[in-house]
Amino acid sequence: MCLDPNNNEVDWYSVYKSPKIHASADWKVRAGLAHFYLDVHSPVWTLSGQPINSTEQQVAHTLQQIYKQKSNSLMYIMYNDEDPESKLKRGGGHTKGVVAFDETSGFWLIHSVPKFPPRQSKGYSWPHSALDYGQSFLCVSLPLQELNTVAIQLQFNQPDIYESNVPPQFYEKFPVLRQVIKETPPQGPPWSSVQKLTSIKNQVFVSFAKANKFHADLYDALVAPQLKASLKVETWLRRPGTPLASNCSAKYKVLKINEIKLPDDTDFMETKDHAKWAVTVPESQSLADTLAKDQSVVQMSSSSAEYACVGDINRMDSQFHRGGGTLCIQHSGVWKAFTNAIVSYQSCP
C-alpha cells in the first residue's frame, strides 16, 4: 500500500519535488530538497515540512516496506533506465518506478528520478544527482488482482530492472511476470496498451504504455487520441535528443508547458524540471464512452475531461523508439492542482 506522510495507508498520492532555487527563502528549496504533496484526502499541493531525503515522508515510508522486510515474502520490482549503481545504459524503456505486492495488495510508484531508489540492501536515500531539477511521483494502492494489469503495462514499457524479488506463487498466479522479469518485449503489434486500473478504494486510473516499436510520441500518438482531448504536457526537454514543440496540427493538440509555479512562490522554467506530467485541456471535446476494443475496455466518462497524468517518458524525438508510459486519473481536484501550476505554455497560432 502507499503510505502517507504520517505512515498511514492511503489510496493514492502525488509528489512534486521542486528544483533547486537559490533565491528562495526556504532552505529546502535552496537545497533542492523541497517537495509538495497531495492525496485523496487533500488534492491540493501542500509544501512538506520534511525534505525529500528524510525518511519521515511519504515516499520513504512507502519504500520502507521493501527496505525493512525480513522474510523475502514481498514481491517487488525496481526499475530505472539509470541504474543507481551503474553508468551502463542498457537500452530499455525510458521508464522508472517500483512495484511491490504482498498476498492481498500492493502499490505502483511511478516517478521521474534517475538512479532512484537504492537497492533493498542499501535502504532509503536521495541521490545527489537529483537535487537540481524538479521531479514527479504518483503512487497508487492496488488490490492483488491488479498486479496482472501492471505487469502487462510493464512488458510494453520494457523497463530496465535492476532489482527484483518474485516468490514462486506470484509467477503461478500472474505468468506475465516471467516476461517482465526476463525483460521480454511484446512479440507483435499492437505496440501500445491502454488499460484500466482500479485502486483499493475504487478510484479508476488509466494506464498508457508504449513499446519501442511504437515509433511515435506517447502523448501525441496515444494519450491525446485515446482520451479524445488536447493536452498540456510537462517533460524533460533537454539533450540528448530534440525536444518537441507544441503539436498544433493534430485534431487533439499537445501543448508544451514553459513555466510552472507551485505554492509558496516556487516558480521555475521547464528547463529546471525533470518531472513528467500532463493535463487535459478543458476546451477539448468530451471523452468517448469506450476506447477501441483492441485497447481493452477502459470505460470513460463523457461528462468530463479533467484528467491529470504522471509518467516517465519525455516528448523528445529520441524517445519515439523507446518504451515508456503515463498513468492518468480523472479527478477534478488533482486536475486543478496541476493545471493551476501552469504559468505559461507554447500556444498555437
C-alpha positions in Angstrom: 0.0 0.0 0.0 1.0 3.6 -0.5 1.8 5.3 2.8 1.2 9.0 3.6 3.4 11.5 5.5 2.2 10.1 8.8 3.0 6.5 7.7 -0.7 5.6 7.3 -2.2 3.7 4.4 -3.5 6.0 1.7 -5.3 5.1 -1.6 -3.1 7.3 -3.8 -0.9 10.3 -3.7 1.3 12.5 -5.9 4.5 14.4 -5.1 6.2 17.2 -6.9 9.8 17.9 -5.9 10.9 21.5 -6.5 14.1 22.2 -8.4 16.9 23.9 -6.6 16.0 27.7 -6.5 18.9 29.7 -5.0 16.8 32.8 -4.3 14.2 31.1 -2.2 13.7 31.9 1.5 13.1 28.2 2.3 16.3 26.3 2.9 14.8 23.1 1.4 14.0 24.8 -1.9 17.5 26.3 -2.0 19.0 22.8 -1.4 16.7 21.1 -4.0 15.0 19.1 -1.3 11.6 20.7 -1.1 8.6 18.8 -2.2 4.8 19.3 -2.5 2.3 16.6 -1.6 -1.4 15.9 -2.4 -3.6 12.9 -1.9 -7.1 11.5 -2.0 -7.9 13.4 1.3 -6.5 16.7 0.3 -5.9 17.1 -3.5 -4.1 20.5 -3.2 -0.4 21.0 -3.4 1.0 21.4 0.1 4.6 22.1 0.9 6.0 19.3 3.1 7.9 20.2 6.3 10.2 17.3 5.6 13.0 17.3 2.9 12.7 14.6 0.3 15.9 13.0 1.6 14.3 12.4 5.0 12.9 9.0 6.0 9.9 10.8 7.6 7.9 11.5 4.5 5.6 9.5 2.2 8.0 8.3 -0.5 10.4 6.9 2.1 7.5 5.4 4.2 6.2 3.7 1.1 9.6 2.3 0.1 10.4 1.2 3.7 8.0 -1.7 3.2 10.7 -3.1 0.9 13.7 -2.0 2.9 12.5 -3.3 6.2 11.1 -6.6 5.1 12.9 -9.7 6.6 11.1 -12.7 5.2 11.5 -12.1 1.4 7.8 -12.8 1.0 7.1 -9.4 -0.6 7.1 -9.3 -4.4 8.9 -6.2 -5.6 10.4 -4.9 -8.8 12.6 -1.8 -9.0 13.3 -0.4 -12.5 15.0 2.6 -13.9 16.7 3.5 -17.2 19.6 4.9 -15.0 20.7 2.2 -12.5 21.6 3.7 -9.0 24.9 1.8 -9.1 25.9 1.6 -12.7 26.7 4.0 -15.5 25.9 1.5 -18.2 23.0 2.2 -20.4 21.0 -1.0 -21.1 18.7 0.4 -23.7 15.4 -0.5 -22.3 12.4 1.8 -21.9 12.7 5.3 -20.6 10.7 4.3 -17.6 11.1 4.5 -13.8 9.2 3.0 -10.9 8.7 0.5 -8.1 6.0 -2.2 -7.9 5.5 -4.1 -4.6 2.8 -6.6 -3.5 2.1 -9.0 -0.7 -0.6 -11.7 -0.8 -3.5 -9.2 -0.8 -2.5 -5.7 -2.0 0.4 -3.5 -3.1 1.5 -0.3 -4.7 2.8 1.1 -8.0 5.0 4.1 -7.6 5.7 5.8 -10.9 8.4 8.5 -10.8 10.9 10.5 -12.9 14.0 10.3 -10.6 17.2 8.9 -12.2 19.3 6.5 -10.1 16.4 6.0 -7.6 15.5 4.3 -5.4 18.5 2.5 -3.9 18.6 -1.3 -3.8 16.9 -3.1 -0.9 20.2 -3.7 1.0 21.1 0.0 0.9 18.0 1.5 2.5 16.3 4.8 1.6 18.3 7.8 0.4 18.0 10.5 -2.1 20.6 10.7 -5.0 22.7 13.9 -5.1 22.3 13.9 -8.8 18.6 14.5 -8.4 18.8 17.7 -6.4 18.9 20.3 -9.2 15.8 19.6 -11.1 12.1 19.1 -10.4 10.8 15.6 -10.2 7.3 13.9 -10.0 5.7 10.9 -8.4 2.4 9.1 -8.4 1.7 6.2 -6.0 -1.4 4.1 -6.3 -2.6 1.4 -3.8 -3.9 -1.7 -5.7 -5.6 -5.0 -4.9 -3.6 -8.1 -5.7 -5.6 -8.9 -8.9 -4.4 -5.6 -10.5 -0.8 -6.9 -10.5 -1.6 -8.7 -13.7 -2.5 -5.4 -15.5 0.5 -3.7 -14.1 2.7 -6.5 -15.4 1.1 -6.2 -18.8 1.9 -2.5 -18.9 5.4 -3.1 -17.7 6.0 -5.6 -20.5 5.1 -2.8 -23.0 7.2 -0.2 -21.2 10.3 -2.6 -21.4 11.8 -1.4 -18.1 15.5 -1.9 -17.1 15.0 -3.9 -13.9 17.9 -3.5 -11.5 16.5 -5.4 -8.6 13.5 -7.8 -8.0 12.1 -10.4 -5.7 9.3 -12.6 -7.1 8.2 -15.5 -4.9 7.1 -18.6 -6.9 3.4 -18.1 -6.1 3.3 -14.8 -7.9 4.6 -16.4 -11.1 2.0 -19.1 -10.8 -0.8 -16.6 -10.4 0.5 -14.0 -12.9 2.5 -15.8 -15.6 3.2 -12.5 -17.4 5.5 -11.6 -14.6 8.1 -14.0 -16.1 8.2 -12.0 -19.3 8.6 -8.8 -17.3 11.5 -10.1 -15.2 13.1 -11.6 -18.3 12.7 -8.2 -20.0 11.0 -9.9 -22.9 9.3 -7.3 -25.1 5.9 -7.7 -26.8 6.3 -10.1 -29.7 3.9 -8.4 -32.1 1.6 -5.5 -32.7 -0.1 -3.5 -31.3 2.9 -1.8 -29.9 0.9 0.1 -27.3 -1.5 -0.8 -24.5 -4.2 1.2 -22.7 -5.6 -0.4 -19.5 -7.9 0.5 -16.7 -6.6 0.1 -13.1 -8.9 0.4 -10.1 -7.3 1.3 -6.7 -8.1 -0.2 -3.3 -10.8 2.5 -2.7 -12.2 2.1 -6.3 -10.5 5.2 -7.9 -10.2 4.4 -11.6 -6.9 5.2 -13.3 -6.0 4.8 -17.0 -2.5 3.4 -17.8 -0.9 4.2 -21.2 2.2 2.2 -22.2 4.2 2.0 -25.4 6.9 -0.3 -26.6 10.0 0.8 -28.5 8.4 -0.3 -31.8 5.6 2.2 -31.4 7.9 4.7 -33.1 6.0 7.8 -32.1 5.4 10.2 -29.2 3.3 8.8 -26.3 1.3 11.9 -25.8 0.7 13.0 -29.4 0.0 9.5 -30.8 -1.6 7.6 -27.9 -2.8 9.6 -24.9 -4.5 12.6 -26.6 -6.3 10.5 -29.3 -7.5 7.9 -26.8 -8.7 10.5 -24.3 -10.1 12.5 -27.2 -8.7 15.6 -25.5 -6.0 18.2 -26.1 -3.2 18.1 -23.6 -0.7 20.4 -21.9 2.5 18.4 -21.2 5.5 19.0 -19.0 8.5 16.8 -19.6 12.3 17.0 -19.8 13.2 18.8 -23.0 17.0 18.9 -22.9 19.6 16.8 -24.6 20.1 14.1 -25.7 17.6 14.3 -28.5 15.5 17.1 -30.0 12.5 18.4 -27.9 9.1 18.5 -29.5 7.4 21.9 -29.9 3.6 22.1 -29.4 1.7 19.9 -31.9 -0.9 22.2 -33.3 -1.7 20.3 -36.5 -3.4 17.3 -34.9 -7.1 17.0 -34.1 -6.2 17.0 -30.4 -3.4 19.4 -29.8 -0.4 18.7 -27.5 0.9 21.9 -26.0 4.4 22.3 -24.4 4.5 23.8 -21.0 7.1 26.5 -20.5 6.8 27.7 -16.9 5.5 26.2 -13.6 4.5 27.8 -10.3 3.8 25.8 -7.2 2.6 27.3 -3.8 4.9 29.4 -1.7 6.2 31.3 -4.7 8.1 28.3 -6.1 8.3 29.5 -9.7 10.6 27.8 -12.3 11.0 27.3 -16.0 10.7 23.9 -17.7 14.5 23.9 -18.2 14.7 23.3 -14.5 12.2 20.5 -14.4 12.7 16.8 -14.9 9.0 16.0 -13.9 6.8 14.3 -16.5 3.1 15.1 -16.3 0.1 16.2 -18.4 -3.4 17.6 -18.1 -6.3 17.6 -20.5 -7.4 21.0 -21.8 -10.9 22.0 -20.8 -11.9 23.3 -24.2 -11.3 19.8 -25.7 -14.1 17.5 -26.8 -15.7 15.3 -24.2 -14.3 11.8 -23.8 -15.6 8.7 -25.6 -17.7 6.3 -23.6 -15.4 3.4 -24.6 -11.9 3.0 -26.0 -11.4 0.9 -29.1 -11.7 -2.8 -28.4 -8.1 -3.5 -29.1 -7.2 -1.2 -26.3 -9.1 -3.2 -23.6 -12.4 -1.9 -22.3 -11.5 1.2 -20.3 -14.7 3.0 -19.6 -14.5 6.7 -20.0 -17.0 9.3 -18.7 -18.3 11.6 -21.4 -19.2 14.3 -18.9 -15.7 15.5 -18.0 -12.2 15.7 -19.5 -10.5 16.6 -16.2 -7.6 14.1 -16.4 -4.1 14.5 -14.9 -1.3 12.1 -15.9 2.0 11.4 -14.3 4.6 9.2 -16.1 8.2 8.6 -17.1 8.8 9.4 -20.8 9.6 12.7 -22.4 8.4 14.5 -25.5 11.6 14.0 -27.4 12.2 12.6 -30.9 14.9 10.4 -29.3 12.2 8.7 -27.3 9.9 7.7 -30.2 11.8 4.4 -30.2 11.8 3.7 -26.5 9.2 2.2 -24.2 7.5 4.3 -21.6 4.2 5.4 -20.2 1.9 7.5 -18.1 -0.9 6.9 -15.5 -3.9 9.2 -15.6 -6.5 9.9 -13.0 -9.9 11.6 -13.7 -10.2 13.8 -10.6 -11.2 17.4 -10.5 -9.0 18.3 -7.6 -5.9 16.7 -9.0 -6.6 18.2 -12.4 -6.9 21.7 -10.9 -3.7 21.3 -8.8 -1.6 20.5 -11.9 -3.5 22.9 -14.2 -3.1 25.8 -11.8 0.6 25.2 -11.7 0.9 26.1 -15.3 2.2 29.7 -15.8 2.8 29.6 -19.5 2.8 27.2 -22.4 3.6 27.3 -26.1 0.3 28.2 -27.7 -0.9 27.5 -31.2 -1.3 30.3 -33.8 
